[in-house]
Amino acid sequence: MGRVKTIARRSFLIGSAAVLGGVAFGTYMYKREVDNPLEQGLADGEVTFNPYVRIDANAVTLITPRADVGQGAYSIQAHLIAEELDVDLDAVRIEPGPPSAAYYNGVVAAEGMPIAATSETFLARTGRGASDVVGKLMGLQITGGSTTVPDMYDRLRMAGAVARETLITAAAQQTGLERSTLKTANGAVILPDGTSLSYVDLAGTAAEMPVSDEVALRDPSTWRHLGKPHMRTDIVAKSTGTQDYGIDMRMEGMVHATTRTNPALGGGINSFDASAAENMRGVRAVLPITGGIAVVADNTWRAFQAAQAVTCEWGPSPYIGETEKQFDEVASSFTEDRQDSRFKDEGDVEAALDGADVMEAEYRIPYLAHAPLEPMSVVVKLSDGRLDIWTGTQIPRFMQANAAKLTGLDADDVHVHVLMSGGSFGRRLEDDYVSQAVEIAMQIRDTPIQMVWQREEDMTHDFPRPLAIARMRGAASSDGIAAYDLSIAAPSVVASSMERLGQPAMGPDVAIVAGAWDQPFAIPDYRVTGYRVPPMVPISSWRSVGASGNGFLHECFVDEMCHAAGIDPLAERLRLCTHEPSRKVLEAVGDMSGWDMPLEEGRGRGLAFVLAFGVPVAQVVEVTDMENGIRIDKVFVAADVGRVLDPVNFEAQLSGGVIWGLGHAMNCEITYEGGVPQQDNYHVFEGMRLHQSPVVEVRGLENGDKIKGIGEPGVPPSAPALGNAIFAATGKRIRTLPFSNSVDFA
């Protein structure tokens, strides 16, 4: 390829189409200019058409700006671009995007709005459209809320189409042939005589031309990649143990560090004695950091050992430090002054319950840690007015801004390099560990420093899923559920997280009632009220956020009412359902599980349905009451994401969500004593064992009119379906998680 000039100005004209009244499929040319970050530092011989495609003398590179935390995000983003660009993924490079407003998330803000996914009112559509505006104005480059596919579905395909059409135009100019006689295939423009001109060879000509901005997306009936099973781009490396994660980062001259901070969260440090640690082999320095100390050594293991040799005098935690007292605070929060929301208030609940045979119950869910397999780690280097950060993160722009504030550098001088993450489940929406590493770098400049947390440091300094209590009242008869009054009290995830990100958190927190208030059931008298518990330990988003626990709270009491009234839980949900795609997943899971077929003595089926992140998911769990405990035999799952882009990954994400949800419901909780989390490693925070894993059968439906993500929606129905199955098999109703505090599992 000849020498290619840097394109002077190539503004990307594609955004999520925000229009008054909603997102209009087909309105792809959202006319506004967004700086293309790939133009910065574009080398000789390189050309870029938009923030997602770069071509140099050797290859085509696809940019995948949403983080991959194990959900296959890189792969599906690459396939979206490749479908329209007409390239094979084994012939291109794939890179995560740098921090840039061009990669804002135009959908994620909608998850914080009180808009039911099934609502198509004018206000609902306007609110969803406003989410794009919020995302752009704030430059929300966030991976979360299962929004990667719904946010990027149009944008990435359009990016590929723009590049494709520009390259076709370049080929027409280079050859003098009519543009209409040209087509593309496998990374090349094909001439009428069959001659191939590779994209790499056409880039020089394309660089001199205006970018095509009037393009059409291909009809799904012609898709080569999307909608078909394909191998994830990371599957070979991850299956063979050759995948490099953030923790595998190595650099010449790199030193290794770890930190140790007050195990009682927020307690700070009064003093420390590092004399023993400083004399240990390989130790370079023991340094003060906010709330604790850091040890720098010649390898990570020696840093770990030395950190434990430092004698620290810790300060007291400012938070309620005992689990029992924490629940007492939640229990005392069902008061008028702490009412946070009442998004669902239909009929007259008080009148319906007055004089009725009222059922009442109280349910509880515990704190839960994220506990990703790869603990928090980062490499930083601060020198010559420039800070480089290499880590797996879901919030590169917030991380950039916070590091700039900490160092006094301009944000443009902070360079975040996003790496593959070994799990997250919401943990990498935080950057506390990076701030610690930057503090170390400010004391040891001009040296790359890898900071790795010990597992114990990681779990005890997590920002967990919040605990919650729900109080329910209801009335049901052989005619069905007549009234349902659900009250949920929990601390605010949004307020806690936004405070750390330096952003305001206004209005009610939808997460407190998500997965409960927005369910598509026409119960005549139906009320869901959220109560905000005053802040206790800092908390954050955990896979499927509020719906992760609220599904258990909402669905188990529905099951209770059905059984008390002698009505079938599936038939009753179908009777009440007001949303056709939801009805279809309920019918599907009934068909898959043989719901009407009787089970032998000692066995039970439990059903649960949760619509979360816009995705209706229904699960049936089958269990057997064994002599040595409950055995989970099989799980049936049906879900509707509008369009299944990769059937293999769809099944993997739902199956994984089921195992994740069941394992935590069975065994996991974080409890506190003296402000210190009592579970600090997997042996006391144990998910499902391999021999306990059930067969999981998945069915994907495509009746919805919007495309949705599937990373999180598989989680919420698992706990209630298991709880309802245990009741069906044993007659024992368990209202507090984890179940292992009440039953054994085989």
N, C-alpha and C positions, 0 to 999 in steps of 0.2 A: 504494500500500500504506500502510495506516495505520502509526502509530508502533508498533514492535515492541519489547517489553521484552527485555532480556537474560535469557536462560535462566539461572536461578540454578545449577542443577546438572544436567548431562546427562552422566552417565558412559557411556563407550562399553563395551559389554559383549561386544565381539567381539574375539576373538583367534584366532590359529591354534590349533586345538583340540588341546591336548597332553593325551593320556591315557596311562595306563600301558599300554605295549604298542604305542604308535604313534599316528599321526595318524588320527583316525577321520573319514572323509568323512561329512558329515551332522551331525556334532556341532558345530554352529556357535556355540552359545551357551556359550562358555567363560566361566563366571561369575566374572568379576573386574572390578574397576573400574579404569579407566585415565583419567586426567585428559585432558579434551579441550583441546588447546592453542588451538583456535580461539576458545574463550571468553575468552581473554585479549585485551583490546583490542577486544572486539566492540562495534561502533558502534551507535548508535541506528538502528533500521531493519534490523538484521542479525539473523539467526537461524542457529543451527547445531544439527544433530541428532547429529553424531558428528564425529570428526576429519577426515572426508573430504568433507563437504558443508556449504556455507554459502550462504545465500540473503539477498539484500538487495533494495532497492526496484527494482533494475535487472536483476538476473540471478541465475542459479544458478552457483555456483563449485564446481568439483570439485578436490580437493586430491590431488596425485600426489607422495607423499613420496620415492619412489625417484628418484635422479638420472638425468637423461637425458644419456648420454655418447655419443649417436649410435645407440643400439640401439633407439630408438623406445619407450623406457620410459614417457614421459609419455603417449603415445598409447594404449598398451595398458592402462595404469592407468585412464585416462579411460574407455576403452571398457568396462572391467569394471564401473565404477560406473554408467555410462550405461545399460548393458544392463538393470539392475534398477531404476534410478531412472526409466527411460523418458524420457530426454531425447536430443535430437540434439546432437552435439558442436559443430556450427556455431552453436548457439544458447546455448552456455554458455561460461563462462570456465574456464581451467585454470591452476592455480597449484601450484608446488612447495610442500611443507610446510615449516614452520619446524623447528628442532631440537626434538625432543620424544621422550620415552620412549614415547609412544603409537605412534610409528612404528618401533618396534623390529623388527628382522629375526629372525623365529623359525626360520629355516631355515639361515642362513649358518653357524652354529656346527657344524652336522652335517658340513660339508665338511672340518672339521678332525678329525673322529672316524674311527677305523679301521673304518668300516662300509661294506662293499661294497654298492653300489646294488642288487644282485640278491639280497641276503640278506633273508630275512623271518623270521629267528629271533626268539625273544623278546627277546634282548639287542639285536638290531639295531633292532627296533621301539621298544624302550624308549629306546635311545640317541637315535633320531630325535625321539622325544617330548621328551626332555630338552633338545634343542636349543632348543625354544621357551622352556623355563624359563630357560636360559642367556641367550637373547636378551632376555627381559624383565627379568631381574634386572640385566643389564649395560646395559640401554637401548641395545642395539646398533642404532642407526640407520645401517645400512651398505648401500650398493649394491654388490653384488659377487657372485661365484660363480654367476652366472646364476640368482639366487634371486628376482628381482623377481616373476616370474609364479608360481612355486610357493608363495612366501610370501604373496602378495597375492591369489591367485585366489579364495579364499573370502572373505577379509576385505573386499575392495573391493566384491564383489557384495553381500555382506551389508549393507555401509554404504549402498549404493544402495537395497536393499530396505527397510531400516529407515526411511530418509527417505521413500520412496514410501508405505509403509503409514501412516506418521504423517500425511502430507499427505492421504491418503484419509480418515483419521479426522477430520482437521480439516474437510475438505469436508462430511463427513456432519454434523458438529456445526453448521457454518455454514448448511447448507441444510435441515437437519431430515430429510434423506432417509436411507433405509436404507443402511448402509455397503456391504452386499452388492450394491447396485444400481450402484455406482460403479466406474469403471475409470480407467486412466491412459493417456495417449498424448502424446508430443511436449512434455513439460514441463507438462502440465496434467492435472487430474482431469476426467473426462468424465461429465456427468450423464446420466440415462436419456433426456432429450430432446435430447441432443447438445450441450448447452451446455458450454463449456469454462471451467474456473476455473484460471487459471495458478498454478503453484507460487509465483510471486512474490506473487500476491494472497492466497494461502492461508497464507503464512508467519506473518502476525500471529496468526492463530488457532492455528496449529500450535505457536507459541512458548509458548502457555499450557497446552499439553497434555503429558502424559507421552509419552515416546518409545516407539513400538511396539517391543517386543523379542521378540515371538513372530511371526516372519515365515518364509515359505518362499521358497526360491529358485526361480526359473523353470526349467522343464525345458529342456535345451539344444535340444530340437526346436522351441521357440518363440523362440529367440534371433533378434534383428534385427541385432545388431552382431557378436557373437563368432562365430568360425568362418567368417566371410565376408571376402573381400578388401575392404579399405576404404583410403581415403586417410589416411596418417598426418597427425596434426594439425600437424606441423611441416614437411610436405613442400613446401608452396608457398613458404614463406619460405626454406627451404634450397635450393630449386631456382631461386629468383630472386635469391639473394644478399642478401635483405632480413632474414635471421635475425640478431637481436642475440645475440651470445655474451657471455661475461663480459668479454672484452677490449674490447667495444664500450661498456661502461658509461661514462657521462659525467655529471658533476654540476657545478653552479654552484660556481665558486671552486676547482675541483680542480687539484692540481699533479700532476706526473708523476715517477715515480722508477724507477730500476732498481738492481740490485745486482751486485756483482762479488766473488766469493769465490774462495778458493784452488782453482785447477783440479786440484790434487792433493787428492783427497777427504779431508776431515778434517784438513787440514794447518794451518789457521789462518793468521793474519797476524801478522807481527812488527812491521811499521811501514808507513806509507804517506806519500807526498808528493802532496798534492792541489793544489799551487799552480797548475799549468798548467790543470787542470780548472776551478778556481774562477774563472778569468778568462775562461772561454768564454761565449759568448752564451747567455743564457737560464738559466744555471745558478744555482740558488737556494742550494744547500748540498751539501757533501760530508760525509757522516756515517759514523762507525764503527758497524758492526754485528758480530754474532758471526761470526768467520771471514772478515771482509772489509770492504768499504765499500759505501755507498749514495750515489747521486747523485740529487738532487731538482732538477728543471728545469721549464721552462714547457711542454715537450712531450717525448714519449717519445724521439724521434730525438735531440734534444740531450742528453738524459740518457744515451743509449747512447754517443754520441760522447765525452762528458765522462768516463764510467766508464772508457773505454779510455785516457784521458789521465792517469789517476791511476797514479803509480808505486808499486808494492806490493812489499814484501819478504815472500814467503810462507814459511811453515814447512814442514817435511817432512811427508809423509803418514804416518800411523801404520800403514798397511796395506801388504801385499805389492803392490809397484807395477809388476811386470812380468808380462805374460800367461803367459810360459813358466813362471815361478816359481809363478804362481797354479795352473796346471795340475799342476805338480809337487806342490803341497800337496794337491790333490784325489787325485792318483795314490797318494800315500802314506797315504791315509785308509781303505784297505780293510783295516782292522785290527779286532781283537776289541774293543778299548777304544773304538773310534769307531762300533761298530755301533749304529744308531739304531732299527731296526725289522726285523721279519721277520713281516709280517702274512700272507704266503702261504708255507706250508711243508707241502706235501702229498706223501705217499709217502716214499720214501727216495732222495733225489737222489744222495747219495754212492754208494750201492750200485748205482743204475741206471747211473751213469757209469763205475763201476769195470769196466774191461775192455771197455767199449763203444768204438765208433769216435767219439770225442768231437770235436765242433767247438768252436772257441774264437774269440772276437773281442773287440775293444775299440772302443767308440764314444765320440765326444766331441761335446758341444754347447757353444757359446760364450755369453758374456754377451750380452744384447740390451737395447737401450733401448726405452722406451715410445714416445717421439717423437710425441706427439699434435700435430696440425696447429696447434692453438691453443696457443702456449706458456703456461707458468704465468703467471697474472695475477690481480690482486685489487685491489679498492678498499677502503680502510679509513678510518675517521674515529673519532678518540678525543677525546671532549669531555664535560665535566660528568659524570664518572663513568659514562660509557656508551661502549661500543665497538661500532661497526657494521662488519660484514665482508660484502662482496658478492663472490661468486666461484662458479665451478662446482666442486662438491665431492661426493665420495661418502661423506664422514664428517663431517657437520655437527656432531654432538654432541661428537665427539673434538676437532674444531677449536675449538668453543666452550670446552671444558674447558681445552685447552692455552693458548688466548688469555687466559683468565681467570687461569691460573697465571702467565703472563708479565707481565700488567699488575697483578695483585693485585686485580682486580675480582671480584665475585661472578659466577658463571656466568650468572645471570639478567640481568646487565647487559651481557652480550656477545650481540649479535644477529647471527646468521648468515643472510644472504639468499642463497638458492641460485639460481644463474643457469644458463642453458644452456651446456653444455660443448662445445667444439670438439674432441672426441675425448678419450680417456683411456687405454684399454687397461690400466688399473690404476694409472696415474700419479696420479690424483686421489684415491687412497686415502692420500695423503701431504699434509701441511700445512706442510712446511718453508718454502715461499715465503710463506705467510701469516705465519708467525712473523717472518720478515724484515720484512715490511710493518708489522707491529705494532711492531717495534723502531723503525722510522722514525717511526711515528705517536706513539710515546712521546717523541720528540724534537721533533716538529712537531705540536702539538695544535691542535684546533679547525679543522682543515683536511682536507678529503677528499683522499686520496692514492691515485693509481692506480700500482701497482707492476707492471711488466711485465719479464719476463726476455727477454734476447736469446736467439735460437735456440741459440747456442753455449753460453750459460750453462745453458740448459734441458737440453740433451743431456748435457753433461759433469757435471752435478750430479744426474743421474737416479739412481734406485735400480733397477739393472737386474735382469732375469731372471738367475738364477745360472747359471754354467757347471756342467758335470757330466761325469763319465766313467762309462761302464757297462762292466762286464766280464761276458761271457756264456760259458756252456758249455752244450752240448746234444747230444742224440743223437736221430737220426731214421733211419727206414728206409722201405721201400716200404709198411710198415704204418702209417706216420705218425710224428708227433713223440712220442717216448717220455719224454724228460726235458728240462727247461729250468731252468737255474740262472742267474738274473739278479741281478747286484749293481750298485747305483747309488750313487755318492758325490757329494754336493753339499752346499753350505752350506744352512742352514735359513732359508727365507723367513719362516716364522712367527716364529721367534725374533728376526730382524732387525726385522720390522715391528712386532711387539708391544712391543719395547723402545722404539721411537719413540712409540708410542701410550700408553706408561706402563702397559701391561698385562702380566700374567705369561704365559709360554709354557711350559706343562707337558707332559711326556710326549714321545713320539716325534713327529716332524714328518711327517704323512701326505703333505705335498706332495713330499717327496723321492722317493716311490715311486708317487704318484698316476698313474693311467692305465697302470700296469704290474701292480701287485699284485692289482688288483681286476677283472681281465678275466675274462669268463665262459667260460673254456676248461678242459676237464677233461683236462689233461695228467697222466698218471699220477704222474710224479715232477716236482714243480713247486715252485720256490722263488724268492722275490723278497726280497732283503735291501737295506735302506737303510743307508748309512753317512753320518754327519754330519761334514762338513768344518768345522774351526774357522772362526769368523767371519773374513771378509776384507772386501772393500768392502761397505758396506751394500746390501742387495738388497730387492726387494719383489715383489708379485704382478704378473705379466704375463699378458695375456689367455690364459686357460685354465691359468694357474699351472703346477703340476708336470706336468700332462698335456701341456703344450705341447711339452716336450722328451722326456718319457718315452714318448710315442707313437712317436717316431722310434726310440728305443732298443729298445723291446719289439718293434715290428712288423717292423723291418728284419731282426732276427735270426730271427724266425719265418719270414720269406721266405727267408732264407739256408738255414735247415734244410730247408724244403720243396724248394728247388731242388736242394740237395745230395742229398736222398733221392729226387728224381725224382717228387715228388708235386705235385698242383695246389694252389696256395696257397688258392684259394677253397674247393675241396672239403675241404681239410684243416681249415680254420677251421669249416666247417659240421659236419664230423664231430666236432670237439672242443666245439662250442658247447653250453652248458647253459642258455641263457636264450632263451626263445622270441622275444621282441621283437628281440633281437640277431640271432637266426637269420633273422628276416624282413628286416632291413635288409641282411644279407649276400646273401640271395636276391634282394632288389630291385636291389641295385647290380650283381649278376651279370647280371640280366635287362636292366637299362638299358644296360649297357656291351657287351652281346653277348660276354660273357667267353669263351665257348667258340669264338667265331669267330676264325680265324687273322688275323694282321696281316701286311702285306707286309714285306719285308726292310728293316731299319733303323728299324722302328717297334717300340714296346713298351708294354705295359700294366703298371701297378703297382697292387696292391691293399693297402689298409690298413684296419684296424678299430680304433677306440678307443671304449670306454665311459667317458665322463667326465661328471661332474655328473649322473649318472643317465641320460644320453642315449646310446644306442648309435648310432654314426655309422660308416658304411662309405663309402670313397671308392675310385674307380678313376681313375687318371691315365693318359692316353695321351700319348706323346711320339714325336717323330721325331728321329732323329740326322741333323742337317743338316751341310753342309760348314762352316757358320759357327757351329755349336753345337747344343745341344738346344733343340728347339721344343716347348713344351707345347701340345698340340692341344685336348684336351678333358678335362673332369673330370666324373665322375658321382658324385653324392652322394645317399645315402639316410639318413634319420634318423628316430627315433621319440621324440616328446616327449609321448606320451600323448594329447594333444589339441592340434591346431593351431588357435590362436585367430585368427590372421591369416595366411592363406596367402601374401600378398604380402610381408609383413615376415619371415615364416619363410624364404622363398626368399632375401630380401635378406641376412638374417643368415648363412645358410649360405654363400651365394655370397661374401659379404664375408669370412667366416672362411677360406674356401678361398684367396682371393686374398691375404689377410693371411698365412696360413700358408705358402703357396708362395713369396711374395715374400721373406719373411725367411729361409726355408730356402735360397733361391737365393743371396742376396747379403749378408745382414746379420750383423754381429758387432760387438761392442765389445771392443777390445783396449786394453791399458794399457801405458804407458811412463812410468817415474818417477812412478807413481801417477796419471797423467793419462790419461783416456780419449782415444784417438786419433781417434775419430769424433765430430765436433761439429756436423755438419749433414747434410742429406739427400744432398748430392753424394757423401758417403763412407759413407752409411748408406742405400743405395738399395734400395727395394723393387722390386716388379715394375713394369716400364714398361707403358704402355697397349698398345703393339703386341705385347707378350708375353702379354697376358691371354688365357687360353683361354676357349672356350665352357664354361659350367658348367650342367649339367642337374641339377635338384634334385627329389627325391621325398620327401614327408612321409608317414610312416606313423603310425597311431594304435592300436597294439596294446598299448602299455604301460598299466598301471593307475594311474599317477601322472602328474600334469601337471608338465612340466619346462620350464626355460628353454633358449633356443637361442643366446644371445649368444656363448658360448665354445666349445661342443662341436664346432663345425665346424672348429676350428683343428688339433687334435692329429693327425688322420689325414693331413693334407696333406703334411707333410715325408716321412714314411715311404712314402706312396703314390708320391711323386715319386722318391724314392731307389730304390724297387723298380722303377719304370718305366724309369729310366735303366739299371738293371742289365739289365732285359729287352731293352732296345734296343741296348745297347753291350757287355754282359758285364762292365761295370766296376762293382764294388761300392764305394760311397763311404761311409765310416763316420764322417766328420767334417763338421759343418756350419760355414760355409755351403758348398753345393755348388760355388759359383763359384770356390772355391780349387782345385777339381779338374777342372771342366769349364767350357766356355763355354756361354752361353745365347743362342740366336738372337733 
